C-alpha cells in the first residue's frame, strides 16, 4: 500500500493507524506547521487494504439532519469559566464518569504535545477541558475505546468531526454504551 487516501484531504484521524493488523502505520509530522500524516512501513505492510477501507476520507459518513438539537450551559460558575462553549462537554464527561464510565478527549500536555487521553476519574477531567485549536494526536486511542466498549464500560469520546468519523469507521458498528461528542473545529 503506497497511499491510504489523497494526502491533501487527510485529516490525521488515525483510523488507519488503529486498524492496521501489522502496526505498519505511524503518524509523522510534515511541513512547517507539523501536520500529521500516515507513513506506511513497506517492510511491515501486507497490502491487506484495511487502512484504505477504514479511512473516512475514502468512505465519507452519511450526512443526516439532526433528530434533535440541544443547548446547554453549566450552572457551576467555576466549571463554566474553565470550559469552552458553555461547558456542555464538561457536563457530559462528569456524568459519564459519575456513572463509572470512561472519557476520551484532547489534552494539552505542552505546547508541542496535544493528544487524546483516557480519563477514568472525575478529578482528572480538567485535563480535557477547553479548546486547543491545534491538531491532536489520536495515537491508538481508538483501540482503547473499543476495548472499553467490549468490556461493557460506558464511553464518551470527544473530538473533531473527522476524529469521530475515524472512530466510527474503525469500530464498524454502533455501540449502545458509546456517546460521541463532535466539536466544531476550524477546519
N, C-alpha and C positions, 0 to 999 in steps of 0.2 A: 504494500500500500504506500503510495507516494504522497497523496494528498487526501485528507479526510473531507474537506469542504473548500469552497472558494475562500482563500485566506482573507480577502477584503471583506467578507461577510462574517468571519469567525468572531464569536463573542467571548471566547475563552470560558465557556460554561463548564468545561472539563468532563462532560458526559463521556467523551471518547476515552479519556484517561481512566475513568472509573470502570468502564465496561470492558476494557482490553483484558483478555484472559491471560496474556503473557507478560503484562507490565511493560509493553514495548513503547508506551507513550508517556512523555513527560511534557510539562508546560515550561516553555522557555521565554525569557524576556527578549524582545527585539525592538530596535529603533530607539530614538532619543527619549521617547515617552515611556519606554519599558513595557509596552503592551505584551500580554501573554499569548502565545500561540502553541499548538501542539507540535511536538517534534517526535517523529517515529524512528525508533532504533531498528534499522533493517535486519540486524542480526537476530533480533528477538521476534520481529513481526512474522506471523504465519499466514498473512494475507486472507484472514477469515472475513474481513469486511464488516465486522460487527461495529467498529467505530463509525464508519460512514453510515450504516443503517440506523445507528442510535442518534447521530448528530441532528439537533433540531433545526439547523440551517438547511440541511438536506430534506427534512421532513417537518415543515412548519406545523405548529399546533393549529387545530381548527378553531377559528375565531367564532365566538358566540356572544350574543348580547347577555349582559349580566341578568340573572334571575332576580336578584335583589341587590341593593346598594345600601351601605350603612356609613354613617359618620359617627366618630367617637372622639371624646376628649377625656383625658384623665382628670378626675376630681381632686387627686392628690397634687397639691401645688409643687412639691419638690419633684415628683415624678414628671409632671407636666413640663417644668422648666428644664429638666435634664433630658428631655426627649425631643424628637423631631416630629413634626406633623401632628401635634396634639397628644402623642403618647399612646395611640391605638395599638401599635405593635407591642409596646411595653406591657399594656394591659393583657393582651392575648398571651404573651410569654409568661407573665406572672400566673395567670390562670392555668396554663398548661403545666407549669412547674408545681403549682399548689396541688394539682391532681396526680402528681407522681410522674409526669411526663418529662420529656427532654426537649430542648430548644436548640436549633441550629441557626446561627446568624453571623453577621460580619463583625469582626472585632479589629480595632486598630491597635496593634501591639507596639508599633513605632511608625514613624513616617515612611519607612521603607517596607513595613510588614503589615499588610491588611489582608486578613484571611478569615475564612469561615471556621467557626469553632462550635463545639458541642457544650451546652450548658445543662447541668442537671441539678443545680442548687440555686434557690432564689437569690442568695447573697452574691452570686456571680453574674446575675442578669444585667448588671450595669455595663458589662464588657461589650454588649452588643447594642447598646443604646446610641442614638444619634446618627446623623448622616455622615458618610465618609467621602463621598463624591470622587472616589477612585475605584479602579478595577480591583476586586478582591480575588485572592487565590482560593479556589474551592478545594483544591487538593483531592483527597479521597473521601471527602465528607459524604458523598452520595452512598458509598458502600456502608458507612457508619449508619446513615439514615435507614437503609434497607435492613441492616442487622437489628436495629432498634424496633422497626416495624414488625419484623418477623418474630421478635421476642414478645410482641404484644404491647409494647410501650406506646403511649400517646406521643406523637412527634409533631412539633411545629417547625417548619422550615421557612425562614425569611430570607428573601433575596430579590435581585432584579428579575424582571420578567424572563430574560434569557437564561438565568440560573434556574429558575423554577421550571422552565421548559426543558432544560437539560436534565433536571432531576426526574421529571415526569417521563421523559424518553428513556432514561436509564432504568427506572422502576418497571416500565412496560405495563403497569396496571394501576388502578386506583386502590387505595387502602383506606378503610373507614377510620382508622386511627391516625391519619395524616392531615394536618392543617397546613396549607400552603399560603404564604403571605407575600404577594408581589408588591414590590416597592416601585414607585415611579422613579426612573433613572433619567440621567441627562443624555442618554442615547450615545 
